[in-house]
Each structure stands twice: as C-alpha cells, then as structure tokens.
Amino acid sequence: SGQKVCYGDFKRSCYKLAYFQDLSRRVGFQEARQACEIDGGALLSLESEAEQQLIENMLQNLTKSGSGISDGDFWIGLWRSGDGLATSTACPDLYQWADGSNSPFRNWYTDEPSCGSEACVVMYHQPTANPGLGGPYLYQWNDDRCNMKHNFICKYGPGIFPTVPAGNPYDTSKPEDQYHVIATETGIIPNLIYVIIPTIPLLLLILVAFGTCCFQMLHKSKGRTKTSPNQSTLWISKTPRKDSSMEV
C-alpha cells in the first residue's frame, strides 16, 4: 500500500503492507526481507495474539477498500535455516524470526508446518478460496518454498517515523480499533530536502566566486576609463604645430 501505519502515538510498532496486484511484482522471501531492511525495518515478527489481530484488522481494511485486492499471501519474518532436522518431529522448533525476536507466538494452519523443502512462512490471505480442514485460508500461517512469489509485511521500531496525523481509517467504535492511528507516506518533498540542504555550501561558494569575478572585472574597467584621456594626448596635439620646412 506504500504507507507506514503506526499505533498508540508511536509507543507501538509501525507496519507497512506491500501488496502487488501485478503477480509479476511479487517477490521471494529473501527479496522481501531485503526490501524491508533497506526501508529501515524488518520482515514482520509477531509477538502475541493481540499483534496478530492487529495485522488481521489491517488486512481486512485493505480488502474493504474496494481496490480489487483479493488472493495473495504475505511473507512474514519466520523461517528455518538448514535442513538437518527438517523431517523430524523437532521441525516446528527450528523456526526463528529474521529480526532476532525470541517470540514463541505461533499461528499455524492445521497440519502446518509441513517442513521438507518448505522453510519460509507466509500468512494466508486467500479470501476467494474454499475453506479447508482448518477453516478459511485467512491469516493463519503456512510454510512455503522460499523462492515462491508473495506479498510481504514490514515492521518498524516505534517512535522513529515523524508524521502528520492523517485521520483514522478505522472505526474507533469497535474494540479492536481503539488504537490511535497515524499514517505516513514517503513522498518527493522529504527527498528534495535531503538533496537541497547539502548543496547550500556549494551554492554559497559559487556566489562568492561569481561576486569576486564581477568586482575584479569592474575594477579593471574603471582603471582603463581613467587612463584613456591621458593616453589620447600622447599622439594627438591640441594646437597645430608649424613645420619650418614647409615655409616658403
């Protein structure tokens, strides 16, 4: 969606949903992880049922926006490195959060994780799919091959994104929407500020150099103007001189 959404007046974390209707723009797990880190965050870690519910509310409001958003799972930051014990009963304990979180919270779909070659985790978001044994394929987790292409969710530390209040997109009459919501978009104005400010010293230096050149040129011009009358008398006589050789 291109927005960071923050809760609790920056006392809580901020989030960004990266949803692509164009399937060719969806990315693998490591690409999603890198995109979040470049943007100053990390691929989503979930620390509690309350935070899980918060993300579900965001996805529900995204779906209700009328923008044609439909099926498309979201990478979260849970994954398993190495396949040494992938087929053992210890497999679920091998998953870890990419941002270093030690949260034990899990929300697996029925019979997941299936392990094997599937080592990276998505949050289901398939509202048009028929329910399976575990119910609708919505918001519960599934392990998938890391090279599969999905949407993703980034998470950012609290209090590091100064914003201007942009209204509350949720219904505050609902208990789950009681948090104060602030949204911010990265735009061209902040980027221009970062470009212009470092160039100010260079602009001042150019102005000083230009002024110095103008002053020197003006000084030389005045010098030439003062000496030209005197120079003219060196070769032109004001009174004609009689030449004795011309007399008859």
PyMOL commands that set and color helices and strands:
alter all, ss='L'
color gray80, all
select helices_A, chain A and resi 23-25+29-38+49-63+91-94+175-177+188-232+244-246
alter helices_A, ss='H'
color red, helices_A
select strands_A, chain A and resi 3-7+14-18+42-43+74-79+96-97+120-125+138-144+151-156+181-185
alter strands_A, ss='S'
color yellow, strands_A
deselect
rebuild
show_as cartoon
